[in-house]
Amino acid sequence: DTEVTQTPKHLVMGMTNKKSLKCEQHMGHRAMYWYKQKAKKPPELMFVYSYEKLSINESVPSRFSPECPNSSLLNLHLHALQPEDSALYLCASSQEISAGQGFWEEQYFGPGTRLTVT
Amino acid sequence: GIQVEQSPPDLILQEGANSTLRCNFSDSVNNLQWFHQNPWGQLINLFYIPSGTKQNGRLSATTVATERYSLLYISSSQTTDSGVYFCAVDILTGGGNKLTFGTGTQLKVEL
C-alpha cells in the first residue's frame, strides 16, 4: 500500500482563523514532507521531518507551523494567513534506504488540500 | 540552487501518437523521479530512476546522470495521459530527500 491521505480536501478560511491540515501514512516511512503548489507552478518544498524531528525548514513564514506527533502523522497548523497563501498543499513521505545513511527512497504524495484564504 | 528545466512546456497530441519529454538539470543529483499530476492535483509516481532505463507499460524513462538529463517516452498516447508531467531531482541531505521539481510539461491528448 503506497497511500498517503490528507484531510480536508478543501478548506476556506479567513485571515483571522486558525486551522490545521492533516496527513497520514501507514507505510512505515520515517520522513514526511509538506509542499505548497500555486496554480500552474511546480510544487515547492516547505518542511521536512525525519524521524519525527524537523530537519528542513525552507524559510517558511511562522504563520505556518508544522507538527509531527508520531511517525505516521504530520500536521500543518495555519494562523493569520494571507490571501496569497491560497494554494494546493501536498504532503509526501519516503523511506530511508539504509538506516542512518541519509539515502532516501522515492517520495509518495497525498491528494492535497486545496486552501483558499479570504 | 539547482535548476531543473523541462521541455516542451506544452504539448498537444492526437490519441495514439508518441512523444518524448525532456528534463535537464544543472548539477549532480542523488536521484530522479517522474510524476504525472492529474487534473485533480494528485501526483502519481511514474518512475524512480537515478540512471539507466525503465519501462512500465506504454511509458518508459531514461536517465543519463553524467550528462544531466532524463527522458520520458509516452507511446500510443490516450486521453487519460493528459495532465502535467514533472521530473523532480533529489539532492542528498541527511534529513530526507529534498526534491526540486522541474518546470513541468502540460500534455493534452485529443481524440
Interface residues (C-beta under 8 A of the other chain):
Chain A: T2 A31 Y33 Q37 P42 P43 E44 L45 V48 Y49 S50 S55 I56 L88 L90 S94 G102 F103 W104 E105 E106 Q107 Y108 F109 P111 G112 R114
Chain B: N30 N31 Q33 F35 W40 G41 Q42 L43 N45 Y48 F86 A88 D90 L92 T93 G94 G95 G96 N97 K98 L99 T100 F101 G102 T103 G104
